[in-house]
Amino acid sequence: MDQSALLDFVTNIRDFVWGLPLIILLVGTGIYLTIALRGIQFRKLWHALYLGLVKRKEDSDEPGDISHFQALMTALAATVGTGNIAGVGTAIATGGPGALFWMWITGLFGMATKYAEAVLAVKYREKDELGTMSGGPMYYISKGLGWKWLGVLFAFFAAIAAFGIGNMVQSNSVADALESTFGIPFWVSGVVLALAAGLVILGGIKSIGRVTGILVPFMVIFYMIGGLAILILNIDKIPAVFSLVIEHAFTTTAASGGFLGATVKLAVQTGVARGVFSNESGLGSAPIAAAAAQTKHPVTQALVSMTQTFIDTLVVCSVTGFVIISSGMWDSGQTGAELTTLAFAEGLGSGLGNGLVAIGLVLFAFSTVLGWSYYGEKSVEYLGGVRLIVPYRVLFIIFVFVGAVSELELVWRFSDVMNGLMAFPNLIGLLGLSGVIVAETRNYFSEKSDLSGL
């Protein structure tokens, strides 16, 4: 089978895995958990944001490796990535402005999914031979459902996805952005990225937690300042942008400029798909980081974890989407990161706009490498024990360089397949253990004497 035929074969598998059944299952699980938990993501959002972003108490006497805040930032490091820049551009370029609305819907229900994942991750976590916490879907599937084989399957998919979507694809995106914007050779970017990643990853989760605790807030604020500056300059257009998003969420978007037009079905499909891809709710990656948090009750970390989806989709993706639509470039015929760059250049000038998006891509992608290195490490540890941790870290760092200097179309699509396959075991675990999730939530709010709780 030649390269082209293999690429087509893997692409067909990817399209099948990420087809309508998986999208329905992901969103449907979020809706079901929202109902079962009586809309906890709406009722407890401000309390959750307070716990994660304001309180930030270091519970050093509680079991766990890193603080609530560091666990949240590690998960955000892996989640806030190229999808927030390129993914939003792709959704709007394909499905029209209405796709942004369906990204919001996916995010709102995805918060319940993210909450549920973290509850189970902390409840079923265990301490490994090195004294660090290990948890995530592979543990709650095997210990909660008693299906060891399904937990192994999840860990296998996650370990492979970590080298693709969480490593080589990200370093390649960084190298490409630096070369096209600043003329930096790919190999130079690869060496610097590998060295920078190595300095953090070799130190384990505590090192990753410390770095992401500083890097993630900085990169989000940096990107948001640029986006909000454009929106403030175009403040008079915001009501029209909002109306356009709502209108085209339920009506066909006519062809205009370089835009080929989009049906409501296409707006829903692209918005939901890119929303899930961006916030990763239901894929099972984020609960691996949640399991490392210093906490004695699963719900405390779960409340913090659900803010991850809120920040990723409802805040960062929304800013990107509004910048694209308000710029008037959404129907230019460009897509992905190119469309987002064009929109920022329109709002801030080509020099500043291009630079801001390029630096944003670099920071977002590098942070994703750090977050996914931990996800992959814990998956490999589950499959083969702690003896594999150091060799895994070294190999992961080497592949950061390999990704930066390689053509990765096949790797990108194959890792998409593995990323999607992670969702099936995880969603089975969430649905099968939904009763445990509800019981833990009731117990927590009962202990807190919260009469508005479940």
C-alpha positions as CSV (number, residue, x, y, z in Angstrom):
1,M,0.0,0.0,0.0
2,D,1.6,3.3,-1.1
3,Q,1.6,6.5,1.0
4,S,-1.4,8.0,-0.7
5,A,-3.5,4.9,-0.3
6,L,-2.5,4.5,3.3
7,L,-3.4,8.1,4.0
8,D,-6.8,7.7,2.4
9,F,-7.4,4.4,4.4
10,V,-6.5,6.1,7.7
11,T,-8.6,9.1,6.8
12,N,-11.7,6.9,6.2
13,I,-11.1,5.2,9.6
14,R,-10.9,8.6,11.2
15,D,-14.1,9.8,9.6
16,F,-15.8,6.7,10.7
17,V,-14.6,6.9,14.3
18,W,-15.5,10.6,14.6
19,G,-18.8,10.1,12.8
20,L,-22.3,11.0,14.0
21,P,-22.6,8.0,16.5
22,L,-19.7,9.2,18.6
23,I,-20.8,12.8,18.5
24,I,-24.3,11.8,19.6
25,L,-22.8,9.6,22.3
26,L,-20.5,12.4,23.6
27,V,-23.2,15.1,23.7
28,G,-25.8,12.6,24.9
29,T,-23.7,11.6,27.8
30,G,-23.3,15.2,28.8
31,I,-27.0,15.8,28.6
32,Y,-27.8,12.7,30.6
33,L,-25.3,13.7,33.3
34,T,-26.6,17.2,33.4
35,I,-30.1,15.9,34.1
36,A,-28.8,13.3,36.7
37,L,-26.8,16.0,38.5
38,R,-29.6,18.6,38.2
39,G,-27.5,21.0,36.2
40,I,-24.6,21.2,38.6
41,Q,-22.5,23.1,36.0
42,F,-25.0,26.0,36.1
43,R,-25.8,25.9,39.9
44,K,-22.3,25.6,41.1
45,L,-20.3,27.4,38.4
46,W,-19.3,30.5,40.5
47,H,-18.4,28.3,43.5
48,A,-16.3,26.1,41.2
49,L,-14.5,29.1,39.7
50,Y,-13.8,30.4,43.2
51,L,-12.3,27.0,44.3
52,G,-10.1,26.8,41.2
53,L,-9.0,30.3,40.5
54,V,-9.5,32.4,43.7
55,K,-9.1,30.1,46.7
56,R,-6.1,28.2,45.4
57,K,-5.4,26.7,48.8
58,E,-2.4,24.4,48.9
59,D,-3.9,21.3,50.7
60,S,-0.4,19.8,51.4
61,D,-1.8,17.6,54.2
62,E,-4.3,16.0,51.8
63,P,-3.5,13.0,49.6
64,G,-2.3,13.9,46.1
65,D,0.7,15.3,44.3
66,I,-0.3,18.8,43.2
67,S,-2.8,21.5,44.2
68,H,-6.3,21.9,42.8
69,F,-5.0,24.9,40.8
70,Q,-2.0,23.1,39.4
71,A,-4.2,20.1,38.4
72,L,-6.6,22.5,36.6
73,M,-3.7,24.2,34.9
74,T,-2.2,20.9,33.8
75,A,-5.5,19.8,32.3
76,L,-5.9,23.2,30.7
77,A,-2.4,23.0,29.3
78,A,-3.4,19.9,27.4
79,T,-6.8,21.3,26.4
80,V,-6.2,24.9,25.5
81,G,-4.3,24.2,22.3
82,T,-4.3,24.7,18.6
83,G,-8.0,23.8,18.6
84,N,-8.8,27.2,20.2
85,I,-7.1,28.9,17.3
86,A,-7.2,26.6,14.3
87,G,-10.3,24.6,15.4
88,V,-12.6,27.6,15.8
89,G,-11.4,28.9,12.4
90,T,-12.2,25.5,10.8
91,A,-15.6,25.3,12.4
92,I,-16.7,28.8,11.3
93,A,-15.1,28.4,7.8
94,T,-17.0,25.1,7.3
95,G,-20.3,25.5,9.2
96,G,-20.7,29.3,9.2
97,P,-21.1,31.6,12.2
98,G,-23.8,29.3,13.6
99,A,-21.1,26.7,14.4
100,L,-19.9,28.8,17.3
101,F,-23.4,28.5,18.9
102,W,-23.1,24.7,18.8
103,M,-19.6,24.8,20.2
104,W,-21.2,26.7,23.2
105,I,-23.9,24.0,23.6
106,T,-21.2,21.3,23.5
107,G,-19.2,23.1,26.1
108,L,-22.2,23.7,28.5
109,F,-23.1,20.0,28.5
110,G,-19.4,19.0,28.4
111,M,-18.9,20.6,31.8
112,A,-21.1,17.9,33.4
113,T,-19.1,15.3,31.7
114,K,-15.8,16.8,32.8
115,Y,-17.2,17.0,36.4
116,A,-18.2,13.3,36.3
117,E,-14.8,12.2,35.0
118,A,-13.0,14.0,37.8
119,V,-15.3,12.5,40.5
120,L,-14.5,9.0,39.4
121,A,-10.8,9.8,38.8
122,V,-10.3,10.9,42.4
123,K,-12.5,8.2,43.9
124,Y,-10.8,5.3,42.2
125,R,-7.2,6.6,42.2
126,E,-4.4,4.7,43.9
127,K,-0.8,5.3,45.0
128,D,1.9,3.7,42.8
129,E,5.2,2.2,43.9
130,L,6.9,5.6,43.7
131,G,4.3,7.2,46.1
132,T,2.5,9.3,43.4
133,M,-1.2,9.2,42.6
134,S,-2.4,7.3,39.5
135,G,-5.9,7.6,38.2
136,G,-8.2,8.1,35.2
137,P,-10.5,6.1,33.1
138,M,-8.3,3.0,33.1
139,Y,-8.6,2.9,36.9
140,Y,-12.3,3.7,37.3
141,I,-13.3,1.3,34.5
142,S,-11.2,-1.6,35.9
143,K,-12.0,-0.9,39.6
144,G,-15.5,0.5,39.3
145,L,-16.9,-1.7,36.6
146,G,-14.6,-4.6,37.0
147,W,-13.7,-4.6,33.3
148,K,-9.9,-4.7,33.4
149,W,-9.7,-5.4,29.6
150,L,-11.6,-2.2,28.8
151,G,-9.3,-0.2,31.1
152,V,-6.3,-1.7,29.3
153,L,-7.8,-0.7,25.9
154,F,-8.3,2.9,27.0
155,A,-4.7,3.1,28.3
156,F,-3.4,1.7,25.0
157,F,-5.3,4.2,22.9
158,A,-4.2,7.1,25.2
159,A,-0.6,6.1,25.1
160,I,-0.5,6.1,21.3
161,A,-2.6,9.4,21.1
162,A,-0.1,11.1,23.4
163,F,2.7,10.7,20.9
164,G,0.5,12.0,18.1
165,I,-2.0,14.6,19.1
166,G,-0.1,15.4,22.3
167,N,3.4,15.5,20.9
168,M,4.5,15.4,17.3
169,V,1.5,17.2,15.9
170,Q,2.0,20.0,18.5
171,S,5.7,20.5,17.9
172,N,5.2,20.5,14.2
173,S,2.6,23.3,14.6
174,V,5.0,25.3,16.7
175,A,7.9,24.8,14.2
176,D,5.6,25.7,11.2
177,A,4.3,28.9,13.0
178,L,7.8,30.0,13.9
179,E,9.2,29.4,10.4
180,S,6.3,31.1,8.5
181,T,6.2,34.1,10.9
182,F,9.8,34.6,12.0
183,G,11.8,32.6,9.6
184,I,13.2,30.2,12.2
185,P,14.4,26.9,10.7
186,F,12.4,23.8,11.7
187,W,15.4,22.0,13.2
188,V,16.2,24.9,15.5
189,S,12.6,25.0,16.8
190,G,12.8,21.2,17.2
191,V,15.9,21.4,19.3
192,V,14.7,24.2,21.5
193,L,11.3,22.6,22.0
194,A,12.8,19.2,22.9
195,L,15.2,20.8,25.4
196,A,12.5,23.0,27.0
197,A,10.1,20.0,27.2
198,G,12.8,17.8,28.7
199,L,13.6,20.3,31.5
200,V,10.0,20.1,32.6
201,I,8.9,16.5,31.8
202,L,11.9,14.8,33.4
203,G,10.8,16.2,36.7
204,G,7.4,14.5,36.7
205,I,4.0,15.8,37.6
206,K,5.2,18.2,40.3
207,S,7.5,19.9,37.8
208,I,4.8,19.9,35.2
209,G,2.3,21.3,37.7
210,R,4.6,24.2,38.7
211,V,5.4,25.2,35.2
212,T,1.8,24.9,33.9
213,G,0.6,26.9,36.9
214,I,2.6,29.8,35.6
215,L,2.6,29.2,31.8
216,V,-1.1,28.5,31.3
217,P,-2.5,31.7,33.0
218,F,0.1,33.8,31.2
219,M,-0.7,32.3,27.7
220,V,-4.5,32.6,28.2
221,I,-4.3,36.2,29.4
222,F,-1.8,37.1,26.6
223,Y,-4.1,35.7,23.9
224,M,-7.3,37.1,25.5
225,I,-5.8,40.6,25.8
226,G,-5.2,40.6,22.0
227,G,-8.6,39.2,21.2
228,L,-10.5,41.5,23.6
229,A,-8.6,44.5,22.3
230,I,-10.0,43.8,18.8
231,L,-13.5,43.3,20.2
232,I,-13.3,46.6,22.1
233,L,-12.2,48.4,18.9
234,N,-15.2,46.7,17.2
235,I,-17.6,47.1,20.1
236,D,-20.3,48.4,17.9
237,K,-20.3,45.2,15.8
238,I,-20.7,42.8,18.8
239,P,-24.6,42.8,18.8
240,A,-24.6,42.1,15.1
241,V,-22.1,39.3,15.6
242,F,-24.1,37.7,18.3
243,S,-27.3,37.9,16.2
244,L,-25.4,36.3,13.3
245,V,-24.3,33.4,15.5
246,I,-27.8,32.8,16.8
247,E,-29.5,33.2,13.4
248,H,-27.2,30.9,11.5
249,A,-27.3,28.3,14.2
250,F,-30.9,27.5,13.1
251,T,-30.9,28.7,9.4
252,T,-28.9,27.9,6.4
253,T,-25.9,30.2,5.8
254,A,-25.9,31.4,2.2
255,A,-22.7,31.3,0.0
256,S,-20.9,34.7,0.1
257,G,-17.4,35.8,-0.8
258,G,-15.2,32.7,-0.6
259,F,-17.7,30.9,1.7
260,L,-19.5,28.0,0.0
261,G,-22.6,28.1,2.2
262,A,-23.6,25.7,5.0
263,T,-26.8,23.9,6.1
264,V,-28.0,23.8,9.7
265,K,-26.9,20.2,9.8
266,L,-23.3,21.2,8.8
267,A,-23.3,24.0,11.4
268,V,-24.3,21.6,14.1
269,Q,-21.9,18.8,13.1
270,T,-18.9,21.1,12.7
271,G,-19.6,23.1,15.8
272,V,-20.2,20.0,18.0
273,A,-17.2,18.2,16.6
274,R,-14.7,21.1,17.0
275,G,-16.2,21.9,20.4
276,V,-15.5,18.3,21.6
277,F,-12.1,18.4,20.0
278,S,-11.2,21.6,21.8
279,N,-12.4,20.9,25.3
280,E,-11.9,17.1,25.2
281,S,-15.0,16.5,27.5
282,G,-15.7,12.8,27.4
283,L,-12.4,11.7,25.8
284,G,-11.0,10.7,29.2
285,S,-7.7,12.6,29.1
286,A,-8.3,15.4,31.7
287,P,-9.3,13.1,34.6
288,I,-5.8,11.7,34.6
289,A,-4.5,15.1,35.8
290,A,-7.5,15.5,38.2
291,A,-6.5,12.3,40.0
292,A,-3.2,13.9,41.0
293,A,-4.9,16.8,42.9
294,Q,-4.4,17.2,46.6
295,T,-7.9,16.6,47.9
296,K,-9.8,14.3,50.3
297,H,-13.2,14.4,48.5
298,P,-13.7,13.7,44.8
299,V,-16.3,16.4,44.3
300,T,-14.0,19.2,45.4
301,Q,-11.6,18.6,42.5
302,A,-14.5,17.7,40.2
303,L,-16.0,21.2,40.7
304,V,-12.6,22.7,39.8
305,S,-12.2,20.4,36.8
306,M,-15.5,21.4,35.2
307,T,-14.3,25.0,35.0
308,Q,-11.7,23.7,32.5
309,T,-14.4,23.3,29.8
310,F,-15.9,26.7,30.7
311,I,-12.6,28.5,30.2
312,D,-11.6,26.6,27.1
313,T,-14.9,26.7,25.1
314,L,-17.1,29.4,26.6
315,V,-14.2,31.9,27.1
316,V,-11.2,31.3,24.8
317,C,-13.0,29.8,21.8
318,S,-15.7,32.5,22.1
319,V,-13.1,35.3,21.8
320,T,-11.5,33.6,18.8
321,G,-14.9,33.2,17.1
322,F,-16.1,36.7,17.8
323,V,-12.8,38.1,16.4
324,I,-13.2,36.1,13.2
325,I,-16.8,37.0,12.7
326,S,-16.4,40.7,13.6
327,S,-13.5,41.1,11.3
328,G,-15.7,40.2,8.3
329,M,-13.2,37.6,7.2
330,W,-15.2,34.5,8.1
331,D,-16.4,34.2,4.5
332,S,-13.0,34.8,2.9
333,G,-12.5,31.2,1.9
334,Q,-9.6,30.8,4.4
335,T,-9.8,28.1,7.1
336,G,-8.1,27.0,10.3
337,A,-5.2,28.9,11.8
338,E,-4.9,30.9,8.5
339,L,-8.4,32.3,9.0
340,T,-7.8,33.2,12.7
341,T,-4.5,34.9,11.7
342,L,-6.2,36.9,8.9
343,A,-8.9,38.1,11.4
344,F,-6.3,39.2,14.0
345,A,-4.2,40.9,11.3
346,E,-7.4,42.8,10.2
347,G,-8.0,43.9,13.8
348,L,-4.5,44.7,15.0
349,G,-2.5,45.1,11.8
350,S,-0.5,42.5,10.0
351,G,2.6,42.7,12.1
352,L,1.0,42.6,15.5
353,G,-1.8,40.3,14.5
354,N,0.3,37.7,12.8
355,G,2.8,37.8,15.7
356,L,0.2,37.4,18.4
357,V,-1.4,34.4,16.8
358,A,2.0,32.8,16.1
359,I,3.1,33.3,19.7
360,G,-0.3,32.0,20.9
361,L,0.1,28.9,18.8
362,V,3.6,28.3,20.2
363,L,2.5,28.7,23.8
364,F,-0.7,26.7,23.3
365,A,1.0,23.8,21.5
366,F,3.9,23.7,23.9
367,S,1.6,23.6,26.9
368,T,-0.3,20.7,25.2
369,V,2.9,18.8,25.0
370,L,3.5,19.1,28.7
371,G,-0.1,18.1,29.7
372,W,-0.2,15.1,27.3
373,S,3.2,13.9,28.4
374,Y,1.7,13.2,31.8
375,Y,-1.4,11.5,30.3
376,G,0.8,9.3,28.2
377,E,3.1,8.5,31.1
378,K,0.2,7.4,33.4
379,S,-1.2,5.3,30.5
380,V,2.1,3.5,29.9
381,E,2.6,3.0,33.7
382,Y,-0.8,1.4,33.9
383,L,0.1,-1.0,31.0
384,G,3.7,-1.9,32.1
385,G,4.4,-0.5,35.6
386,V,6.7,2.2,36.9
387,R,9.8,0.8,35.3
388,L,8.6,2.3,32.0
389,I,8.3,5.9,33.3
390,V,11.8,7.1,32.7
391,P,12.3,5.4,29.3
392,Y,8.9,6.8,28.3
393,R,9.9,10.4,29.3
394,V,13.1,10.2,27.3
395,L,11.3,8.8,24.2
396,F,8.6,11.4,24.4
397,I,11.2,14.2,24.5
398,I,13.0,12.7,21.4
399,F,9.7,12.6,19.5
400,V,9.1,16.3,20.2
401,F,12.1,17.0,18.0
402,V,11.1,14.3,15.4
403,G,7.6,15.9,15.1
404,A,9.1,19.4,14.5
405,V,11.1,18.3,11.5
406,S,8.7,15.8,9.9
407,E,5.8,15.7,7.5
408,L,2.9,14.5,9.8
409,E,-0.3,14.3,7.8
410,L,-0.5,10.5,8.4
411,V,0.5,10.9,12.1
412,W,-2.1,13.6,12.5
413,R,-4.9,11.5,11.2
414,F,-3.9,8.3,12.9
415,S,-3.7,10.1,16.2
416,D,-7.1,11.5,15.6
417,V,-8.3,7.9,15.4
418,M,-6.7,7.0,18.7
419,N,-8.0,10.1,20.3
420,G,-11.6,9.3,19.2
421,L,-11.2,5.6,20.3
422,M,-10.4,6.8,23.8
423,A,-13.9,8.1,24.1
424,F,-15.7,4.8,23.8
425,P,-14.3,3.0,26.9
426,N,-14.5,6.3,28.9
427,L,-18.1,6.9,28.1
428,I,-19.0,3.4,29.0
429,G,-17.3,4.0,32.3
430,L,-19.2,7.2,32.9
431,L,-22.6,5.8,32.1
432,G,-22.0,2.6,34.0
433,L,-20.8,4.5,37.1
434,S,-23.3,7.4,36.9
435,G,-25.0,6.2,40.1
436,V,-21.6,6.4,41.9
437,I,-21.2,10.0,40.6
438,V,-24.6,11.1,41.8
439,A,-24.1,9.4,45.2
440,E,-20.7,11.1,45.7
441,T,-22.2,14.4,44.8
442,R,-25.1,14.0,47.2
443,N,-22.7,12.9,50.0
444,Y,-20.5,16.0,49.5
445,F,-23.3,18.5,49.5
446,S,-24.9,16.8,52.5
447,E,-21.6,17.1,54.4
448,K,-21.4,20.8,53.5
449,S,-25.1,21.2,54.6
450,D,-25.8,22.8,51.2
451,L,-29.6,22.7,51.0
452,S,-29.5,23.6,47.4
453,G,-27.3,20.6,46.6
454,L,-28.5,17.3,45.3
